[in-house]
Amino acid sequence: MPEFTVESDAASEVLVDRPQRRNAVSWQLLVQLHDALERLRDEAETRVVVLTGAGSDFCVGADLARVGSSSTADQETRTLRGRSAEDDRERLTRASGVVELLVSFPKPTIARVNGACAGAGLSLALATDLSVAAPGARVNTAFVSAGVSGDLGSAWLLARAAGAARARALLLDPVKMTAEEAVRWGLFTEVADDLDLRVSQLSGKLAEQPPLAMRHAKANVLDATTHDLSGYLEREVPRMVETARDDRAREAARAFVSGGEQ
């Protein structure tokens, strides 16, 4: 059975659907998630993507209970199945494409963090644009505690969310954090008492925003982290010109003025 489901609409929900394993990631799940995101990226009807977990957890990362199992079925669920270093590198490189796709996704993405969020699960949440957490959500970087250095872009994402010093602290000295602490550290955007209501409000608002402006604004932020000012401006200028000439920009400007916001 698929380990996630997709409900398509203007705001499409991608549900990590392994509640019996606390939504731990598997090789199959990451491959299927990548394929689903590619479809949603190219689907005109989809304006926003919401990533969340089934049951009471968001995603606890790797399925550690199955590490070291001699069962062929268990081995095939793991990204690193241990056949050879080359095989492990090839599979992990392909699995890591999920994070690349999320970071560069042309449409707004929201992580609906409904519970435990650890390891690779935290990487998935950090790769989205906005993350709304339930008050009871908990965070754990976890990698070093499990004897590994981290995957799915963990250090890259943490350093950009929290800064290099805090990223080192979180990775070298893993601690469990509350949702409120995660917001203070820059890992989540906000905590919402009514998670469903807030995510619905946010996704609805984003779905109404001009798509071209949002796509280029996202690209600007990504370029700002990888280019100096001169190189960044070379990319910002044509995007601004293109969006300003877009019909949706003119509509949005008129609505902005008539709404008394200027």
N, C-alpha and C positions, 0 to 999 in steps of 0.2 A: 504494500500500500504506500502511496505517497506520504512523505514525512512532513509535508506542509500543504496547505491549501491556499487558494487565491480566490477572493471574492472581488470581481471586477465591477467598477463603477467609476465615477469621476475621481473618487478617492478609493483606490484599490487596496484591500487589506491582504497582506501576506502573512499567513499564520504558520509559525513553526509548530508542527503538530506531532510531537512525541511526548505527550504528558506522562506516559508511563516511565520515561527515562528523564523526566524533568526538562524535556526539550534539549537534551544534550545533542551536540552536532554529530553527524555521521558523514561519511564520504558521500553517500547517496543524497543526503539532505543538501549538502553544499552544492553538488552538481545540479540538482533539481532547482535549487533556489537561484543559481546563476541563470539557468535557462528561463525561469519564470521572470526574472528581472529583465532579461533581454527582451522578452515578449512585451512586458509592460512599458519598457522604454520606447518601443516602436508603436505602441497602441495609442491612437489619437484620442480615444475616449478617456484614457487614464490621465488625470491631471496631477494626482498626488498618490504616493505609495506609503502605506502605514505597515510597519513591520512589528509583529507582536508574537507572543507565545501562547500556546494552548494551556488551559488549566491555570494553576497558581504560580507558574514560573515564566520568566522571559526566556532564558537560555543559560544553562549552567556550564557551558563550554564543552570540553571533551568528555566522552563517556568513560570515565576512569575505571568504572567497575569492570569494563571489558578489556582493559589493557592487560596484556600477558596471557589472555585466554588462548588455549590451543584449538578452540573451535574454529573451523574454516569460516562459518557464517559470521562469527564475531570478528574475525580478522578482516573480512571484507567490508565491515561497517566502518572500519577505522581508516582515516586518511593515511596514517603511517602504519602500514600493515606488517612491516619488518621483513619483507622478502629480500630487499637489497637497499643500500643507500640511494642508488640511482632511482629505483622505483618510488621510494619515499619522497625524494626531491621532486620527481615528476608529478606525483599526485598532489603534494602540498602546493606546488606552484599553480596547478590548475585550480585547486580549492581556494587559494588566495585571490584568484580573479574575482571572487564575490565582493571582496572589500574594494578592489579597484573599481568595479562596476558601480558600487554604491557611492563611493566618493565622487566619481565623475558623472553620476546619474543626472540627466538633463532636467529632471522634474523634482520638485520638493519631496523629501522623504522624512518620515517621522517614525521614531522608535516609541512604541507604546510599552513601557517597561512595567509590566504588571506584577513582577516578583523577582526572584533571584536572577542576578545578571553577573556572570563570572567568566573569566578566561576569554575564550573565543566568542562567547556570547556578548561580553562587554565590547569586544572589537566590532561586532556587528552593530551594536547600539551607537558606538562612537563614529562609525562610518556614515550614519544618517545625518541629516541637516539639523533636525530638532529632536529632542528626546524628552518625553513627558513620563514621569515616574509616579507610581502609586506610593502613598506614604509608607507602606510596608515593604517596598522593594529594598533589596540588599545587593551590594556590589563587592566583588572580590577579584583582584587581578590574578591570583592563584597560581600562575605558571611556575615560578621558582619553587613554591611549596610542593609542587608535583614533580619537581626534578627536571623541568624543561625551561627553555629560554623565552618562549612565547611565539605565537604564530598569528596569522591573519592580520598582519600589520600592527600588532599590539603596541609596540614602543613608538612607532611613527604616529599613530593616532593619539596615544596618551600624551606624547610630547607636545602635540599641537593643541590638545584640549586643555592640558593642565600646566604646560611648561616642562622643560627638561629636568629640572630639579625634582619636581613632584613626580614626574614619570619614573625617575630612578627610584624614588622612595617607594612608590606603589609596586614596582616590579621586584625590587630587591628585598623589601620588607612588606610582603602582602598583608593587608588587614581587611577585615570586613567593615564596610561602611554602610551607613543608613542612606536613604535616598536624599535626605536633607544635606548630609555631609558631601555626597557626590555632587550635588548642585554647587555647594561652596567651592569644591575643588575644580569645577568646570567640566565635570564628566557628563552631567545631565543639564538640560535647559531649565527644567522646572519640576516641581512636585505638585500634583493635583489631587485634592481630596476625592473629587468625582472624576476618575480617570477617563471613563468613556465619554462623559460630557465634554471635557476639555479637549480631548483628541478630536471629537466630532466638530467642535467649534473651530479648532485650529485647521483641520484638514478642509473644512468647508470654506474658510476664508482663503486659504492658499489656492483652492480650486478655482476661485473667482479672480485671482490675480492674473495679469497678462503673462502668458507662458514664456514669451521671448525674453521679457525683462527678467523673469526669475531665472531662466536658463543662463543668461549672460551674467547676472549678479552672482550666481553660484560659481561660474567660471572665473569671475574676478577674484573671489575669495581664494579659490584654489591657486590662481596665479600669484596672488599676493604672498603666498607662503613659499614660492619656489623661484621668484624672480626679484631682481633689484628694481628700484623705482622706475628707472628708464625702460627696462624690459617690460615691466608691468604696464606702464602707460601706453606702450606700443600696442598692447592688447586691449586695454580699457577703452581707448578712444574710438576705434571702429565699432565696438559693441554699443557704446553710448549713442553713436550716430545712427546705427541700425535700429536700435530700440526707439529712438526719438522720431524716426520716420515711419514707425509701425502704426497702423490704424488704431491698435489697442492702446497705444501710448496716448494718442489724442483723446480717446474716450475716457481713459483713466484720469488724464489731466482735467478734463471738464468735470468729471465726477468729484475730483479732489477739491476743485474750487467751489463748486456748487454745494459741497458738503460743509463748507465753512472751515476747512482745515488749513487754509492759507490766508 
